[in-house]
């Protein structure tokens, strides 16, 4: 079970437009940090900082082979976010079902 702090970090990381763009791009496949910098029109150090934040919440992984650092998706963070969303969906569906039952009961009276 994930903590609220872990989930907060995930949503906070994705709340930044550049990190969201990086995440969307790596969802399509591995990409070099230099290619990310060019496509986002930001510096290599800035891309590195964004990737570090995505790695910290387990949304991305990167590895260096020679002089090229490549970034890929890490599904652990996404699975945590999905689990949190599913848990809250179930809670709200149960609440809405109870409300519907209550309204049906009131209507029958």
C-alpha positions as CSV (number, residue, x, y, z in Angstrom):
1,X,0.0,0.0,0.0
2,X,1.4,3.4,-1.0
3,X,1.5,6.3,1.4
4,X,-0.2,9.6,0.7
5,X,3.2,11.3,0.5
6,X,4.3,8.9,-2.4
7,X,1.1,9.6,-4.3
8,X,1.4,13.3,-3.7
9,X,4.9,13.2,-5.1
10,X,3.7,11.5,-8.3
11,X,0.9,13.9,-9.0
12,X,3.1,16.9,-8.1
13,X,5.8,15.6,-10.5
14,X,3.3,15.3,-13.3
15,X,1.8,18.7,-12.5
16,X,4.8,20.4,-14.1
17,X,4.3,20.8,-17.8
18,X,7.9,19.9,-18.8
19,X,7.9,16.8,-16.6
20,X,4.5,15.8,-18.0
21,X,5.8,16.2,-21.5
22,X,8.8,14.1,-20.6
23,X,6.6,11.4,-19.1
24,X,4.3,11.4,-22.2
25,X,7.3,11.1,-24.5
26,X,9.0,8.2,-22.5
27,X,5.6,6.4,-22.5
28,X,6.1,6.0,-26.3
29,X,9.6,4.5,-25.8
30,X,13.1,5.2,-24.7
31,X,14.6,8.5,-25.6
32,X,18.0,10.2,-25.0
33,X,18.2,13.2,-22.6
34,X,19.6,15.3,-25.4
35,X,16.6,14.5,-27.6
36,X,14.3,15.5,-24.8
37,X,16.2,18.8,-24.4
38,X,15.8,19.6,-28.1
39,X,12.1,18.7,-28.2
40,X,11.3,20.7,-25.1
41,X,13.7,23.6,-25.9
42,X,15.2,23.5,-22.5
43,X,18.8,23.0,-21.3
44,X,20.3,19.5,-20.6
45,X,20.8,20.3,-16.9
46,X,17.1,21.3,-16.7
47,X,16.0,18.0,-18.4
48,X,18.3,16.2,-15.9
49,X,16.6,17.8,-13.0
50,X,13.2,17.0,-14.3
51,X,14.2,13.3,-14.9
52,X,15.7,13.2,-11.4
53,X,12.3,14.2,-10.0
54,X,10.5,11.6,-12.2
55,X,13.0,9.0,-11.0
56,X,12.5,9.9,-7.4
57,X,8.8,9.1,-7.6
58,X,9.5,6.0,-9.8
59,X,7.8,7.3,-12.9
60,X,11.1,7.1,-15.0
61,X,14.4,5.3,-15.1
62,X,17.5,6.4,-16.8
63,X,20.8,4.8,-17.7
64,X,24.0,5.9,-19.1
65,X,25.7,4.0,-21.8
66,X,28.9,5.6,-22.9
67,X,28.2,9.3,-23.2
68,X,24.4,8.9,-23.9
69,X,21.9,8.9,-21.0
70,X,18.6,7.3,-22.0
71,X,15.3,7.7,-20.2
72,X,12.5,5.1,-20.1
73,X,9.3,4.7,-18.2
74,X,9.2,3.0,-14.7
75,X,5.8,1.5,-14.2
76,X,6.0,1.4,-10.4
77,X,5.0,5.0,-10.0
78,X,2.2,4.7,-12.5
79,X,0.9,1.6,-10.7
80,X,0.9,3.5,-7.4
81,X,-1.1,6.3,-8.9
82,X,-3.5,3.8,-10.5
83,X,-4.0,2.0,-7.2
84,X,-4.7,5.3,-5.4
85,X,-7.3,6.3,-8.1
86,X,-9.0,2.9,-8.0
87,X,-9.3,3.0,-4.2
88,X,-10.9,6.4,-4.4
89,X,-13.2,5.4,-7.3
90,X,-14.4,2.4,-5.3
91,X,-15.1,4.6,-2.2
92,X,-17.1,7.1,-4.2
93,X,-19.0,4.5,-6.2
94,X,-20.0,2.9,-2.8
95,X,-21.1,6.3,-1.5
96,X,-23.1,7.1,-4.7
97,X,-24.7,3.7,-4.6
98,X,-25.8,4.4,-1.0
99,X,-27.2,7.8,-2.0
100,X,-29.0,6.2,-4.9
101,X,-30.6,3.6,-2.6
102,X,-31.6,6.4,-0.2
103,X,-33.2,8.4,-2.9
104,X,-35.0,5.4,-4.3
105,X,-36.3,4.7,-0.8
106,X,-37.5,8.3,-0.4
107,X,-39.2,8.2,-3.8
108,X,-41.1,5.0,-2.9
109,X,-42.6,6.6,0.2
